[in-house]
């Protein structure tokens, strides 16, 4: 329960910073991942984000409807390739200061060492799910 509560509280902090941009922290994470994995397929992105395909597809729909993400043909006609649109890249650039403000808020409360420990705990937990 504490881990889920921590996740929700962190989400509230980041969402508050992203709100003026019409963006949620979960959407920001997807935009960042796509900026690093341009042209990735849904399964590759789902694996990298540690999400199932259905959840990822559902979370991508609003990004597509707002023209932040485009879906094209992948390596073969059956696969899809995901791309940030110019509009999505501009939003990501505009969102970085908001992300930095949220990071600073968290660091003021947890301290740099606390954030480092939180990140290390996350890396350790990722081993459990592969």
Protein Blocks (a to p, Z undefined) as FASTA:
>chain_A
ZZmmmmmmmmmmmmmmmmmnopafklmmmmmmmmmmgoiafklmmmmnopafklmmmmmm
mmmmnopaccdddfblkbccddddfklmmmmmmmmmmmmmmmmmmmmmnommlmmmmmmm
mmmmmmmnZZ
